[in-house]
């Protein structure tokens, strides 16, 4: 094929990739880990050295993927929490991965047709929607990016001019891949497989494998230690591990089926059976079927290595997420096969190429079939991507597919309804969830929360009392119990309950718990303990502006301006875009007569947040005090444009118009101010009226 046609087809592939996932650009954050991993993640709000060090030195929610968190932090720095750019980056990473897949298989297969079909299937297969359209699944396409780059550099390591450099780059990319997701630890086996496929002697390359193996073992240990808690290690039994291995065999077969028939996909697949019982026959027999497939794969070695290569690429790369190793709550998930499916795509591509090259009479028919199925895959992918527009649509789709087993989908949609104040719909979904899975502590907790929102505290207590101390939501339960006590004015009891929970010493106390406790100490006039708990909240999570604002408010009331300023400075250091902290600091400077400092702060605040009406208002006040009346009018006008309901803004502009001799405009603004409910002294009204009448006579 002429080079110009190859370039055209690659451009076409790029467009197909982008447009297949185009609906994701209008999607928001999904209430499946997006709030925890992105929206409420304290580690993405700063690119300071101390924060970057924290990201790399500890796991977050049992996951160790510092490069993923760092990628979110970069996006947050430039775009804050605008989901458009997070989705755009996911699509671009997927596009880069697609092109790298093409060039890897162009090198390995020496065939444009094979490499193009592999890349095309990788680009638009519907199972990949979850990895691209879900922001939290960034770890899958980011680890794959570096994984594929590592392979790309490795297969070029024998190039005359850059051999050693390419090997070094391969090692670096492997480290980056492991920093993105520990699932990358399979790479050493894949490199050995590639050398075998290329007829290279394995023993001659052992020294090349050593750094990859060392890195793989190191990150494997980190992944296991991060995921398994001491309690989980204690309850792990031989029986459970045997069940995990049986499930892994079935999961591999499940993924092969979904690759061939990518329909009835779901973001939350239900368990295939009750995991607390003996596995059913279809699970018990799955090893036999899988090994039968493997037997025929090995028989194919008499003719070619290609089938074994594709099959082992799939199995090896999927192994960590097959169910044998810890993967989280999902036993199977579309995102787990983002990279492994390349092996199966390669088998399809080689099959198509074989038919194309050896049966010339069906070439045109084969091209038509490939185009037809590509169009089908594209439409399926586009349609499925559209479902990821919001959480409600996604959960509704899951519930339609699995109405009697989708307890997680019901609870997730129920929480969406709670957040949207659709409490009756939330109640229905939560009750359906608890009906499917009795005594699910997570659902019970939210039923209690819903009862609390409905002011049925007795019912809320009944639900909360069912949640044991060993449950991860227990501290949140105590926090909500304290809120119930506080709502009835029993602040002392609320404080005692929370303090007893802390003194037990067996819970990981979150920042919001200390924040709530600090508020209740303030309510009972224990200012010192209130301050201490606000500081603990800041220490636990230094990236929440409301904690600094609460501290600043107490210091302001205590007239402790030194600590007020220090707290503001610390808050702005950790959250350099916190307009609320800037506004509070600017107001305090203004109240104490430091107008230049106040102006400087508010100018920064309105630059960061152009709809910051408070900032414009105080800039107007400062300009008026400096007798820069025209500038004051401009700032007051900006404040009014942003917030038309604030009567004081009209009042201030009326006063400036009065000074400028624009009596009619002063009257109009005074009337507007009164309409908005701002009290204006009758004497002032009469004074403006007289001045206006004098102006009319002139």
Secondary structure, 3 states (H helix, E strand, C coil): CCHHHHHHHHHHHHHHHHHHCHHHHHCCCCCCCHHHHHHCCHHHCCCCHHHHHHHHHCCECCECCHHHHHHHHHHHHHHCCCHHHHHHHHHHHHHHHHHHHHHHHHHHHCCHHHHHHHHHHHHHCHHHHHHHHCHHHHHHHHHHHHHHHHHHHHHCCCCCCCHHHHHHHHHHHHHHHHHHCHHHHHHHHHHHHHHHHCCCCHHHHHHHHHHHHHHHHHHHHHHHHHHCCHHHHHHCCHHHHHHHHHHHHHHHHHHHHHHHCCCCCCCCCCCCCCCCCCCCHHHHCHHHHHHHHHHHHHHHHHCCCHHHHHHHHHHHHHHHHCCCCCCCCCCCCHHHHCCCHHHHHHHHHHHHHHHHHHCHHHHHHHHHHHHHHHHHHHHHHHHHHHHCCCHHHHHHHHHHHCCCCCHHHHHHHHHHHHHCCCHHHHHHHHHHHHHHCCCCHHHHHHHHHHHHHCCCHHHHHHHHCCCCCCCCCHHHHHHHHHHHHHHCCCHHHHHHHHHHHHHCCCCCCCHHHHHHHHHHHHHCCCHHHHHHHHHHHHHHCCCCHHHHHHHHHHHHHCCCHHHHHHHHHHHHHHCCCCHHHHHHHHHHHHHCCCHHHHHHHHHHHHHHCCCCHHHHHHHHHHHHHCCCHHHHHHHHHHHHHHCCCCHHHHHHHHHHHHHCCCHHHHHHHHHHHHHCCCCCCHHHHHHHHHHHHHHHHC
